[in-house]
């Protein structure tokens, strides 16, 4: 039977409603993170969201909330655990005393090798840490290599020799890593990444410590004159989800999300290395005097900083610490 003009017009008018209903039917995954939108890991997470949407024809809508827009760093874990939102990220060291084994990668000068970081997401070490995470009411679903290049920033004088740290109020990472800084005479103060620049600007801190790429995205060059680039630690960003929500996903949506996350893990390595290389040049262009450590300087810093942290790590993680170190060495 031929379609009348009125029928055709009626069908056209109902299309927006159909599309709206389809959009409303999409499964939403809200993901909270602390990185500014310009940070390279923020870009990797945005690419994951787009990939997941494409793989599911829009049936999985990953909504990214950067820069603590949805929750502050300390609120991410409880928020995901109780189901207030579906997903969040944590740098391995931010687990602190909750999961002390997570800090193994950040032991100074221990896990900086590019090859190890590239292999880590498929390693037994990753599976071991995922198992520990599962005991904390969240599910680990991805690990995004974030940095193996740190920068120590300062305003009055560069931090090059170990003696330069004496009496310096510096941004601490956590109680574990701070052992490296106190070992050389510095006074670390644990400061969340989003608050570091303000603390440097106000004088609460004399010096900063961050990923070299974050020094660009968080505009450290506006408040710090000097920077010393060092393979001080390795950091990964763990993506975790509410397990009840994850297990309740339709199998095809979960499979698509897993595939998109696996791709993000691979992409993060090249993005991180490329961004770090470019960051050093950009910091210099922005007026910062940047010193890149020599092998001899790395050796001196390692001798002074690694053992205090290693000893503290094994004290804080008496159950799984030794095993984590064994697995990380084997990656």
Secondary structure, DSSP 8 states (H G I E B T S, - for coil): ----HHHHHHHHHHHHHHHHHHHHHSEEEEEE--S-TTSHHHHHHHHHHHHHHHHTTTSEEEEEE-TTSSS-HHHHHHHHHTTSSSEEEEEGGGGTTTTGGGGGGGSTTTS--HHHHHHGGGSHHHHHHHHHHHTTT-EEEEEEEEES-EEEEESSS---SGGGGTT-EEEE--TTTHHHHHHTT-EEEE--HHHHHHHHHHTS-SEEEEEHHHHHHTTGGGT-SEEEEE----EEEEEEE-HHHHHHS-HHHHHHHHHHHHHHHHHHHHHHHHHHHHHHHHHHHTT-EEEE--HHHHHHHHHHHHHHHHHHHHHHTTTTHHHHHHHHHH-
